[in-house]
Amino acid sequence: MIRIKQHYLTLLSLCALGVQPAAAADEPVKKSPLDLATEREVTIVRDEHGDDYTSPTLENLSQLYWKLGVFDLQDDVAIDNFLRINECGIYTAYSKDEFEWIEIRNATRDRIAKTMDQMTNKFKFLMPIYLGSYDPERGGFELVKNSGFPNLKRIEFVSPYLRKEVCNTIVEVPDYEKNILLILNEPLDYTFVEMDDHVAQAFILRKQQEAEETHDERVRMRRYQRQAYIRLRMTIHEYQGNIMGRTLDGNLAILYGTLEGIDIFDDKDQKLLLASYSKEELQERRKAKQAAAE
């Protein structure tokens, strides 16, 4: 009786301190299907290339344009706009002071000339894609909603930074385009996402959970149009001018380059990598598809 009372008092003390008593050893901890799927010996896909490529922010693109020879070093307006994009504080403080500004402009001109070769031309472009139902025979998902890449050499990239202010204004900076028309050295033929079974199962469960948790009926109805993201890894070699976009979102810079590979992500933040292909693997896939069609 005394032992029972002591045990009861101990439980009361723990509850008063906000401590939950430990569960009995024979009581299994219930786990969700998502926990079970991701807890298995799944294939871990590591992002080994993300840090080798830079995002197409206007700041990074402005340096690329100089590297590719879009502007002349004697073009004062182009220099001023470069400062407006990359050094807003300096631009705001001194652009109206003619004497100070001439010195700043010339110093920037010299800096661009000296660092042009070190500016990167390796970029990563992230775009949404939509995966349909899982095909167990082929081991993956068909890309739906016209989000596939059926032997394409021209890909239009709409910048996610389009509405971002540039030095306190939304007005576009002339000739420093945010939107891109990518011209690939070889066509990208990618309409089916191959995926390891365990990775695919975890992906399906995550998307199913997202659909169940949302109050948006449109999202719930699109359970077999699962959104994911494709990242194109490219080395840009040449600027080929600009063209008018199909929308009212400004012009597109035409950039020619080598597609180094692609990566498929579950999320926009590029934390959950689902699949990855090098340019050599993409070439082999395209050759195999062409051979099968003959």
Helices and strands as residue ranges (DSSP letters): H 2-16, H 33-39, G 50-52, H 58-67, H 76-86, H 88-94, H 98-115, G 116-118, E 122-135, E 140-143, E 149-157, E 179-190, E 192-194, H 197-213, H 217-221, E 226-244, E 251-265, E 273-278, H 279-293
